[in-house]
Amino acid sequence: MEKSTFELIYDVVKQIPQGKVATYGQVAALAGNKRWARVVGYALHANPDPEHIPCHRVVNAQGEVSKAFAFGGENQQITLLENEGVKLEGSRVDLSKYRWNHVTLEMME
Protein backbone atom coordinates (compact mmCIF):
# COMPACT_ATOMS: atom_id res chain seq x y z
CA MET A 1 0.00 0.00 0.00
CA GLU A 2 1.28 3.43 -0.92
CA LYS A 3 2.00 5.90 1.88
CA SER A 4 0.00 9.11 2.18
CA THR A 5 1.68 12.49 1.75
CA PHE A 6 1.51 13.07 5.52
CA GLU A 7 3.12 9.68 6.19
CA LEU A 8 5.96 10.53 3.80
CA ILE A 9 6.45 13.84 5.61
CA TYR A 10 6.40 12.18 9.03
CA ASP A 11 9.00 9.64 7.85
CA VAL A 12 11.36 12.50 6.99
CA VAL A 13 10.73 14.45 10.19
CA LYS A 14 11.44 11.34 12.30
CA GLN A 15 14.95 11.30 10.82
CA ILE A 16 15.91 14.84 11.91
CA PRO A 17 18.46 14.28 14.67
CA GLN A 18 18.30 15.88 18.08
CA GLY A 19 20.12 19.22 18.03
CA LYS A 20 19.40 19.83 14.33
CA VAL A 21 16.57 21.49 12.39
CA ALA A 22 15.18 21.27 8.87
CA THR A 23 13.12 23.77 6.93
CA TYR A 24 9.60 23.14 5.65
CA GLY A 25 10.96 23.21 2.10
CA GLN A 26 13.76 20.80 2.93
CA VAL A 27 11.29 18.32 4.47
CA ALA A 28 9.01 18.74 1.44
CA ALA A 29 11.81 17.98 -1.00
CA LEU A 30 12.97 14.94 0.96
CA ALA A 31 9.37 13.69 1.18
CA GLY A 32 9.11 13.77 -2.59
CA ASN A 33 7.94 17.19 -3.77
CA LYS A 34 9.72 20.48 -3.12
CA ARG A 35 6.37 22.28 -3.60
CA TRP A 36 4.85 20.65 -0.50
CA ALA A 37 6.28 23.16 2.02
CA ARG A 38 2.81 24.36 3.03
CA VAL A 39 1.58 20.76 3.20
CA VAL A 40 4.44 20.02 5.61
CA GLY A 41 3.00 22.71 7.89
CA TYR A 42 -0.46 21.14 7.71
CA ALA A 43 0.97 17.69 8.44
CA LEU A 44 2.95 18.92 11.45
CA HIS A 45 -0.08 20.74 12.81
CA ALA A 46 -1.96 17.42 12.65
CA ASN A 47 0.96 15.45 14.14
CA PRO A 48 -0.59 12.28 15.60
CA ASP A 49 2.49 11.31 17.63
CA PRO A 50 4.59 14.29 18.86
CA GLU A 51 6.67 12.01 21.07
CA HIS A 52 8.04 10.20 18.00
CA ILE A 53 7.56 12.81 15.27
CA PRO A 54 9.66 15.81 16.42
CA CYS A 55 7.85 18.58 14.57
CA HIS A 56 9.55 21.18 16.78
CA ARG A 57 12.70 20.56 14.69
CA VAL A 58 11.11 22.11 11.59
CA VAL A 59 11.54 25.86 11.01
CA ASN A 60 10.91 28.24 8.13
CA ALA A 61 13.43 29.11 5.40
CA GLN A 62 14.85 31.95 7.53
CA GLY A 63 15.34 29.64 10.51
CA GLU A 64 12.41 31.13 12.43
CA VAL A 65 10.21 29.04 14.68
CA SER A 66 6.49 28.92 14.09
CA LYS A 67 4.44 31.59 15.82
CA ALA A 68 1.53 29.12 15.80
CA PHE A 69 3.44 26.07 17.01
CA ALA A 70 0.77 23.42 17.44
CA PHE A 71 1.93 22.12 20.81
CA GLY A 72 2.11 25.12 23.08
CA GLY A 73 3.01 28.17 20.98
CA GLU A 74 6.26 29.75 19.83
CA ASN A 75 7.92 29.65 23.24
CA GLN A 76 7.34 25.91 23.59
CA GLN A 77 9.12 25.23 20.29
CA ILE A 78 12.02 27.43 21.43
CA THR A 79 12.17 25.57 24.76
CA LEU A 80 12.18 22.16 23.07
CA LEU A 81 14.97 23.20 20.68
CA GLU A 82 17.06 24.77 23.45
CA ASN A 83 16.68 21.59 25.53
CA GLU A 84 18.30 19.75 22.60
CA GLY A 85 21.25 22.18 22.50
CA VAL A 86 20.04 24.42 19.66
CA LYS A 87 20.90 28.06 20.36
CA LEU A 88 18.49 30.70 19.10
CA GLU A 89 18.77 34.43 18.53
CA GLY A 90 15.32 35.52 19.62
CA SER A 91 13.10 33.15 17.67
CA ARG A 92 15.63 32.32 14.93
CA VAL A 93 17.96 29.36 14.51
CA ASP A 94 21.31 29.82 12.74
CA LEU A 95 20.75 27.46 9.80
CA SER A 96 24.43 27.53 8.87
CA LYS A 97 25.14 25.84 12.20
CA TYR A 98 22.05 23.76 13.01
CA ARG A 99 20.54 22.77 9.64
CA TRP A 100 20.31 19.02 9.18
CA ASN A 101 22.47 18.04 6.24
CA HIS A 102 20.61 14.96 5.12
CA VAL A 103 22.52 12.97 2.52
CA THR A 104 20.88 10.19 0.55
CA LEU A 105 22.57 7.51 -1.49
CA GLU A 106 21.13 9.14 -4.63
CA MET A 107 22.91 12.39 -3.79
CA MET A 108 26.24 10.58 -3.45
CA GLU A 109 26.05 8.90 -6.89
matplotlib code that plots the C-alpha trace (Angstrom):
import matplotlib.pyplot as plt

x = [0.0, 1.3, 2.0, 0.0, 1.7, 1.5, 3.1, 6.0, 6.4, 6.4, 9.0, 11.4, 10.7, 11.4, 15.0, 15.9, 18.5, 18.3, 20.1, 19.4, 16.6, 15.2, 13.1, 9.6, 11.0, 13.8, 11.3, 9.0, 11.8, 13.0, 9.4, 9.1, 7.9, 9.7, 6.4, 4.8, 6.3, 2.8, 1.6, 4.4, 3.0, -0.5, 1.0, 3.0, -0.1, -2.0, 1.0, -0.6, 2.5, 4.6, 6.7, 8.0, 7.6, 9.7, 7.8, 9.5, 12.7, 11.1, 11.5, 10.9, 13.4, 14.8, 15.3, 12.4, 10.2, 6.5, 4.4, 1.5, 3.4, 0.8, 1.9, 2.1, 3.0, 6.3, 7.9, 7.3, 9.1, 12.0, 12.2, 12.2, 15.0, 17.1, 16.7, 18.3, 21.2, 20.0, 20.9, 18.5, 18.8, 15.3, 13.1, 15.6, 18.0, 21.3, 20.7, 24.4, 25.1, 22.1, 20.5, 20.3, 22.5, 20.6, 22.5, 20.9, 22.6, 21.1, 22.9, 26.2, 26.1]
y = [0.0, 3.4, 5.9, 9.1, 12.5, 13.1, 9.7, 10.5, 13.8, 12.2, 9.6, 12.5, 14.5, 11.3, 11.3, 14.8, 14.3, 15.9, 19.2, 19.8, 21.5, 21.3, 23.8, 23.1, 23.2, 20.8, 18.3, 18.7, 18.0, 14.9, 13.7, 13.8, 17.2, 20.5, 22.3, 20.6, 23.2, 24.4, 20.8, 20.0, 22.7, 21.1, 17.7, 18.9, 20.7, 17.4, 15.5, 12.3, 11.3, 14.3, 12.0, 10.2, 12.8, 15.8, 18.6, 21.2, 20.6, 22.1, 25.9, 28.2, 29.1, 32.0, 29.6, 31.1, 29.0, 28.9, 31.6, 29.1, 26.1, 23.4, 22.1, 25.1, 28.2, 29.7, 29.6, 25.9, 25.2, 27.4, 25.6, 22.2, 23.2, 24.8, 21.6, 19.7, 22.2, 24.4, 28.1, 30.7, 34.4, 35.5, 33.1, 32.3, 29.4, 29.8, 27.5, 27.5, 25.8, 23.8, 22.8, 19.0, 18.0, 15.0, 13.0, 10.2, 7.5, 9.1, 12.4, 10.6, 8.9]
z = [0.0, -0.9, 1.9, 2.2, 1.8, 5.5, 6.2, 3.8, 5.6, 9.0, 7.8, 7.0, 10.2, 12.3, 10.8, 11.9, 14.7, 18.1, 18.0, 14.3, 12.4, 8.9, 6.9, 5.7, 2.1, 2.9, 4.5, 1.4, -1.0, 1.0, 1.2, -2.6, -3.8, -3.1, -3.6, -0.5, 2.0, 3.0, 3.2, 5.6, 7.9, 7.7, 8.4, 11.5, 12.8, 12.7, 14.1, 15.6, 17.6, 18.9, 21.1, 18.0, 15.3, 16.4, 14.6, 16.8, 14.7, 11.6, 11.0, 8.1, 5.4, 7.5, 10.5, 12.4, 14.7, 14.1, 15.8, 15.8, 17.0, 17.4, 20.8, 23.1, 21.0, 19.8, 23.2, 23.6, 20.3, 21.4, 24.8, 23.1, 20.7, 23.5, 25.5, 22.6, 22.5, 19.7, 20.4, 19.1, 18.5, 19.6, 17.7, 14.9, 14.5, 12.7, 9.8, 8.9, 12.2, 13.0, 9.6, 9.2, 6.2, 5.1, 2.5, 0.5, -1.5, -4.6, -3.8, -3.4, -6.9]

ax = plt.figure().add_subplot(projection="3d")
ax.plot(x, y, z, "-o")
ax.set_aspect("equal")
plt.show()
